[in-house]
Amino acid sequence: MDFEAVAATEDGNHNRQTHHEFWPLHSVDSKKARFPCCLVWSPLPVVSWLAPYIGHLGICQEDGAVLDFAGSNFVNVDNFAYGAVARYLQLDREQCCFPPHMAGHTCMNNYRHAEHGTAITWDDAMCHSMQKFQHKSYNLFTCNCHSFVANCLNRLAYKGSMDWNMINLAALILLKGRWVDRMSIVRSFSPFVTVLCIGVLMVGWPFLIGMASFSFLLITWFVVGTYCTRNLMEC
């Protein structure tokens, strides 16, 4: 019984030592472009006109400032590259892994997480990923804004996962993201609808076939590149 009591006391002390306390976050304020610990999304010029599910993705610091990989060797800070945020999703810091040492991992990928790079706070993860991508060449098809956000979430081991990538991030923001307002919906889809209507009126059904083929090839590229030839999408 004494041994069990001592063990229970040690477990309690260990839990208190590894518990991570967080600063309280301010509320989301779209008018001031403040989205604390959020993923943020906006449509891309031209590309989103043809494929509205593709857009520009960023991630925000605890103070709400947006970070986004916007070009070679360049990470924007508090200046979202392609206009105002249209959609956002706030993430839960409680589901991140902030290990003080190798034995302090709360995720199941301790060795893989340590190899990729860890962080002691949310903003620390953002800072380390920024430093890495300030030396990366931007490529829409292989190393883009989604790659930067995936690197941040893998560094955080968000939800215990080290497998964040372009595909599951795009699905996450598109399926669970919240629209900032109604005008954001209009801004995101009106160019696509306009192009679609003009194309059908001028070309007819072959235009729809062409649009569908474009989307199929684009999705196939990212799926195959992400899951079949991983080295292609690593940056």
N, C-alpha and C positions, 0 to 999 in steps of 0.2 A: 504493500500500500504506500509506503514512504517513497519507494522508487517511482511509482506511478505519479505521485504528487509532485516529485521533483521534475519528472519528464513533462508533466502538464505545465509546470511553471516555466520551464525552459522554452516550450513551444509558445507559451503566451508572450514571453520576452522576445522571442524571435519574430513573432507576428507584429509586435509593436515596433521592432527595429526596422522591419522591411516595409511597413505601411508607408505609403507615399501620400503626403498631404499636398493638396492643390490650392493655388490661389483661386478665389472665386472669379468667374468670368462675367464680363459685362454682357448685356443682352445684345442680340443682333440688331444692328442699326444700318439698314440699307441706304438711307439718305446720306450717312457719313461714310459709307463703304467700309463698315466695320462688321466682320464676321468671325468672331473668336472661335478658333479651333474648328473651322469649317472647310469643307471642300467647296470650291466655287467654280461655276461654269458660265461661259458665254459663247454665242455662236461665232464662227469664223467667217470672214468675208469670202465670198465665192464658194468655198468648200461646203459650207453649211447651206448654201443655196441649192446645191445638188444633193447633199446628204445631211439633212437636219439633225441627225443623231450624232454627228461629229461636231466637236466644238473645242474651245480652249479651256484647259483645266488648271486650276491653281489651288493652293492650300494656304491657310491663314495661321498667323501666329496667335498667341494667347491674347494679345491686345487687339486682335481683329484685322491687322494689316495683311494684305494679300501678297503672297509670294508666287511668282510664276516664271517658268523657264520659257523665255520669249525669243531667244536667238542664241547663236553660237557664243559661248563664253559670257552669257548675260542672263542674270536672274533679276526680274523686276521686283522691287520692294514698294508696296503701297501704291502701285500704279498699274492696275490690271491692263494688259496689253491691248485687248480688243474691245474696249468699252466697258460699260457698267456690267456688274454681275447680273445674270438672268436667273440663275438657279443655284441653290446652295444646300448643303447637308452638314449639320453640326455633328461632330464626332465626340465620342466619350473618352476622356483621358483615363478613366478608370479601367478601360480595356487595353491600355498600353502597358508595355513592360519597360520599367526603368530600373535595371539592375545596378546596384552599387558595386557588385563584384560577381564572379562567376556563379557563386552559390545563391545569388540573390535574384535569379531569373524567375519570373512568374509565368513565363510562357514555356512551352514544351520544346522549343528549339534553341536551347541555351548555347550550344556550340556553334550552330549555324548563325544565330543572332550575333554572337560575339565576333564571328568572322566577318559578317556584313558590316558591323558597326553598331554600337548601342548609343544611348543617350540617357542623361540623368533627368531631363525635363523635356517637355514638348518643344519649347523654343530652342533647346540645345540640339534636338534632332533636326529642326529646320536649318539651323546655322551650319551644321556639318554637311547636310545635303546641298546647301547653297555653295559652300566652298568646293564641293566636288563638281557641281555642274557649271561653275564658273570657268572650268577648264574642259568643257565638253562642246563638241560641234553639234549644232541643231540639225535634225533631219526629220521632216514631217512623217516619214514612213518607218523610221527605226529608232530615233532618239528625240522625243518631243516632250511637250509639257506633261503628258501622262507619265512618262518615264521618271520625271523629277518627283511627281507626287508619289508614285509607287516606291521610289527610293526612300522618301520620308516615312511612309507607312511601314515599310519593311524595317527601317531603323527603329521604329517605335514598336515593332512586332504587334501591330494593331489587331485586336481580336485573336491574338496568339498565332497569327499567320505571318509567314515570311514569303508568301507567294503572290503579293500584290503586283499587278501588271496592267497594261493598257486595257485589256478586255474586261477584267472584273471591275476596274475602276470606272470605265465607261458605263457598264451595266449598273453599278452602284449609284452613280449620280443621276442617271437617266430614270431609274426605277424608283429611287427613294428620295431624290432631291426635291426641294420645295421651290416653287416659282416665287420670285421676289414680289411681283405684282402682275396684273393683267397685261400691261404694256410689254413686259418681258416675254410673254407668250407670243404676242403679236410680232415683236421684233425678231423672235427666233424662227417663226414659221412663215411670216408673210412673204419674204423673198423666195422661199421654196415654192409656195403656192403660186406666186406670180410666174416664176420660171416654168413651172409645170403647166399652167394654163396657156401661156404663150407657146410653149413647145407643142402641146397637143393641138392648138389651133393652127399652127403653121406647118407642122410635120405630120400630126396624127398619131395613131397608135404606135408606130415605130419609135417615136420619142419615148414613150413609156417603157418600151422594151429596152431601149438604150439606157435609160435611167436605172432600171432594175438590174441590168447587166453591170453597170458601173458600181452600184451598191454591192452586188454579189462579189465582184472582183476585189473591191476594197475590204470587205469583211473577211473574205478568204485570205487575203494577204496578211492581215493582222492576226487572225486565228492561227494560221499555219506558222507565221513568224514567231508568235508568242509560245505556242505549245509544241510545235514540231521541230523547229530549228531555233532554240532559245538563244544561242550565241548571236543570232542575227539581230535580236531586239535588246540585247544587253548593252548598256552604255553607262 
